[in-house]
Amino acid sequence: MNPITAPNGTVLVINAGSSSIKYQLVDPVGGEAIASGIVERIGQDVGIVTHKYAGSEARLDQPVADHSVGLRLVLDLFAKHGPDLDAAHIVAVGHRVVQGGAVFSGPVVVTDEVVEQIRALVPLAPLHNPGHVAGLEVARELLPDVPHVVVFDTAFFQTLPKAAYTYAIPPAVAEANQIRRYGFHGTSHEFVSKAAAEFVGRPLEDLRQIVLHLGNGASVSAVRGGRAVDTSMGLTPLEGLVMGTRSGDIDPAVIFHLHREGKMSIDEIDTLLNKQSGMLGLTGESDFRAIHDLVAEGDASAVLGLEVYAHRLKKYVGAYLAVLGGADVITFTAGIGENDDVVRWQALAGLEELGIELDADLNAGRIKQPKVISTPSSRVTVLVVPTNEELAIARQAVELAG
């Protein structure tokens, strides 16, 4: 097995979802993921636990009753297959939490009060926060001798101006129900905007940036001087771009129409818009590799789906150019942003008059390291910068834990 090369200590990063636990053991200085894994299908008849370390993979197929059982299995896999967590010298445990509401504007050390505050935000994130709370409680019980730190998806967007986060509904209704734009993927947007500034060799404070986080979930942010000033996701991750299974922006009256005329229940509409729409609804596939295969076969639905996806992207780029008064850097990141040159091209093609010129050769293929994909004459520098949310969480945890 590979020796642990993190003399300053490691961070165990945990992302506990409603039915899964993803984890990485991270060297926050060097940036390497020493070990990683996932517990899937928690609470179902048969769960799947996968642990990767030193080029090998261990797998368990067995029932995982709850998050407590799941995390105990994870610790057992570390003990049996490495690395030894005592030798790893864990200096903090970093937890990802999707929804921090208006309460948390940055990472916090976990206390009982913090756990209760996250629990109180469950109505804003009923699919995510219950799993986060369960993960926090179990991890604190099993790893009591190290500080636990929570990093919130929403925290980066607490800098949005009121005009950007306020919906045009009566303030009393909004306040009573905590309705506002929160934004998500904030850890990625913050990490990538800082990495982009470092890569182009310019002070973060001087840059106007547009960051396109394109994965199965997708979002775009406008960042001025390192502070978010707008973002596409709203009260929930449903708003904004077309995504793998989410519709993104849609006329709110569609919901009323489906309820009244389509005789669909609210839960059915929720499922439709969150799990059955987006690229899956348009093309029958949510994986862009399969969608490109369909396009190559001449499938008209797949062709249209890609056009709809790119059209929405282009609209947001144009909107954020207006919000920022122009852009210095536009960056693609996450699975689709890093790997799909067709999407990158379609998103920005035709924007030459706005100072955006892509280089077809530089844009080609999958990109795994920070890279400029715009022409030398482009007034706006276009980049691909791989995101690393786990590393960002690890570094924030170490910084806060001291």
N, C-alpha and C positions, 0 to 999 in steps of 0.2 A: 504494500500500500504506500501511496505517496506520503511523505512526511508533511506535517502542517507547517507551512511557511508563513506564519503571521506572528512575528515576535511581539507585536504590540497588542495581541489579542484578537478575537473574532467576535462577530455578532451573529446570533441566530435570528433570522428574519422570518416571521410567521405571518401568513395571510390566511386567516380562518374564514371560510365562506359558510354559506348555509348548509352545504353538504360536502364540504371538502376542506382540507388543510394543505396549503402549499408552503414549502419552507426552503430556505437556503442557509448554509453556514458560509458567511462572507468575511473575507479579509478587507476591512474598510479602508486600509491604506493602499494596498496593492490593487484592490478592486476585484480580485478573483473570487469566484464561487467555488469553495472547497468541496462542498457536498450539497446535494439538493434532492428534493423529492416531493411527492404529493400523496395525500390520502383522499381517495375518491369514494363517492357513493356512501357517505356516512348515513346510517339509519336505514339503509336498504338491505335486502336479503343477503347480498354478497358485496363486500367492499373490496377496493383494490388499493394496495399500498406499494408505492415504488420508491426506492432509495438508490441514488447514484453517488458513487464515490470512487475516485482513482481509476476511472475507466470501466468500472464494473457496475452492474445493476442487480439489486435484490428486489424481489417482488413477493408480496403476500396477497392471496385471494381468500378472504374470510370476512365474516360479518364484522362491521365496525358500528357498534351500537350508538355511540355518541362521540363528541369531541374529546372527552376524557380518555376513552379507549383509544381513539385515533392518535392522540399525542403521546400516550404511553407506548404505543406501537412504534412511533417515530423514535423515541428515546431508546427502545430496545434495538432498533435497527442500527442506530449509531453505535451502541455497545457491541453488537455482533459483527457488523460489517465495516465499522469505522466511519469517520475518525473518532477516536476517544474524546469525548467532550471535556473531560478534565484536562487532557493534554492540549485541547484546543484553546483553553483559557478564554472562555466566553466572558466578555466584559459588559455585554448588554444583550437584551432581547428586544428586537424592534418589531412592532406590530403594525400592520397596515389596517386602517379603518376607513371605510368609504365615506361615511357622513359624519362630519363634525359640526354641522349646523353653523349658526352664528356664534357658537360658544368658543370654539377653538380656532385660533388664528395661527397656530404653529404646533410643533410637536410638544408633548408633555410627558413627564414621568408619571407612570401609572400609580394611582392610589385608589382606595375604595371609592372615594368621591368621584374620581374620573370615570371609573367603571359605571357608576350610577348615572352620571351625566350622559355617557354613551348609550346606556340602556334607555334613557329618557328620549333619545333621538330615534328610537326604533320606528315610530310612525313615519319618519321621513325616509327611512331606508329599511323597509320591512323584510326585504330579501337578503340584506347584507349584515346590518348591525347585530341581529341576534347571534349570528355565527361568530362575529368579532367578539362579542361579550363572552360567549362560551369559551373561545380560544384564550382570551385574556385571563379568565378565571382559572382555567386548567393550567395554563403555562405558569402563572404565578404560584400555583400550588406545587407543581413539579419542579420548578426552577426558582426556588425562593431566595437564593443567595446572590442574585444579580439584579441590577435595576432593569425594569421593563419600561419601554418608551413607546408611545403611540404616535404614529405619523398619519395625518389625515389627508385623504384625497382632495378635500375641499379647502384646506388651509391656504394654499397658494392664491386662491381666488377671493380671500377676504379683503384684498386690496382693491377690488372692483369699486369704481365710483357708484354712488347711489343711482345715477341715471342708467347705469349698465345692469344693476342687479334688481331694480324695481320693476315689477309687473304693473300694468295699467289696470289694476282693480282697486276697489276701495281699501284704503290703508288699514282700516279697522279689521276687515276680513283677512287681509294679508298677515297682519300682526298676530291675530288670534290663532291662525293656522300655520304660522312660520313659513309663509309662501314668499319666496324670493329666488333669484338665481343663485345657486351655490357653486355650480361647476364641479367637474370631476376630472380624474387623471392629473390632478394638480402636481403630484410628486414627479410625474414624467415631464410635464410642461416646465416645471422649475429646473429639473436636472438638465433637460435638453437646451433650454434657453441659456443657461450658464455655460454648458459645454460648447454651444455654438459660438458664443462670444470669445471663449478661450481659443477655439479653433481658428477663428478669423483674426485673432490677435488684436481685438479692440475692447475697450472697457465696456462692461455690461451696461453701465449707467448711460452710455452714449447711444445705445442701439434701440431701434424700433424693430421688433421681431414679430413674425407670424409663425406659430408652431402648429404643425399638422400631425396629430397623433392618430395614426390610422391602423387600427387593429380590428378585431371583431366588434369591439366598441370603438367609437371614433369621436374625436373632438378636436377643435381648433381654438387657439387662444391668440389674443393680441397682447403683446408684452412691450411696455415702454420702460426703459431704464431698469430692467429686471423685475418690474412690478406688473402683474396682470391687470389689464384695464378692460378686457372683455373676453368672453368665452362662450362656446356654442351650447354646451349642456346647461340645463337649468335647474329647476327644483329637483329633478331626477335626471338620470343619464339618458332618458328617452328623447329629449329635445336635441335639435341640431342636425348634424350630418346624417346621411343614410348610412346604416351600419349593417353588420352581418344579419341580424334578425330584428333590429329595431327600425321603425319607420323614420325616425328623426322628425323634423318639422312637419306639421300637418295642421290643417285648419281645425281648431278645437270643435267646430260644429260637426265635424265628421263623427265625433263620439256621440253627440246627441242624435244624429241621423241614424247611426248604427243601432242605437238603443231603441229609438222610436219606430223606425221603419224596418230595420233589420232584425228587430226583436232579440238583440243580443244583450246579455247581462253585462254589468260593469266588469265583472271578473273575466268574462269572455273577451271583451274589448281590450282589457289590460293584456291578456295573453296574446291576442292578435297583434297588437302594436309592439309589444316587447319581444315576443318569441317567434312570431310567424310572418313578420313583415321584413322590411329592409331588402337586402339582396336575396335572402331566402324566399321572400314573398314574390319578388319580381322575376327571379330566374329559376327557382327550385333548388338553388345551392347557396350556401353561405361562404364556402371556401373559394377564394378567388382563383386558385389553380384550376378547379373544376369549371368555374365560370369562363375562364379563358379557353378551356378545351371546348366548351359549348360554342363560344364565339367562332373558334376555328372551324367548327362543323357547320357554321351558318345559322345557328339558333337565333331567331329574331328577338326572343325575350331576353336572352343574355346580352345581345348587342344593346338593346334598349336599357337594360339594367345598368350596364357600365356607363352609358350616356347620362342616365339619371344621377348616378353616383358622382360622376365628374362635374356635372352641371351644378350640383349642390356645393361641391368643394369650391368651384370657381366663384360662386356667389359669395361664399364666406370670405374668400381671399379678397375679393373686391370690396366687401363691406369693411373688412379690417384695414385695408389700405386707406379707406376713408376715415375710419376711427383714429388711426395713427397719423394721418396726414402723410402717408407714404411709408415704405418699409426699407430697411437696410438689409435684412436677412429674412428669408423664408426657409423653414427647415421641415423636412419630412422625417418621421420617426415611427416606431412600432412595426409590427409584422408586415402590414401591407405597405406602409411608407418606406420601409427599408428594402423590401424585396420585389415590389411590383413597379417596374419601369413604365408600363403602359398607363397605370393610374397616375403616376407622377407627371407623365407627359400630357395626358388628357386634362389634368387639373390646371395646368399653367399654359397650355398651348393657346396662342392668340392674344397673349397679354404683353406682346412686345412694346406696344405703345405706352404701357405702364412701366416700362423699364425692366421687364422680366423676360429673359432670353435663356432657354435651356439649350445645352449642348447635347445632341442626340447620342454621341459616342460616350461622353462622360456619364450620361444618365443610364446607359444600358446595363441591364442585369441586376443581380442582387448586390447590395452594398453593406458590408459588415464593419466598416471603419468610417469615421467622419470623412466626408468627401464633398468637394464643390462640384455641382452638376450644371452650373450656369456657364455661359460663355464669358470670356474675358471682358467683353464690351457691355455685359448686362449691368445696369445700374443697381439692380437688386441682386445680392448674392444668394443663390439657392443652394442649399446643403441637404445632404442626408446625414443624420447623426443618430446612431443606434441609442435607444433609451436603455436605462438600467435602473428600474425602480427599486429593486432590492438593494443595490449599492447605495442609492440615495437614502433609503430608509436606514441602512446600516450606519452611514456617516452621520446622519442627523441624530441617531440614537447615541452614538459615541460622543458627539459634541454635547448633547444635553446631559448625558449621564456623567460627563466629566472624565 
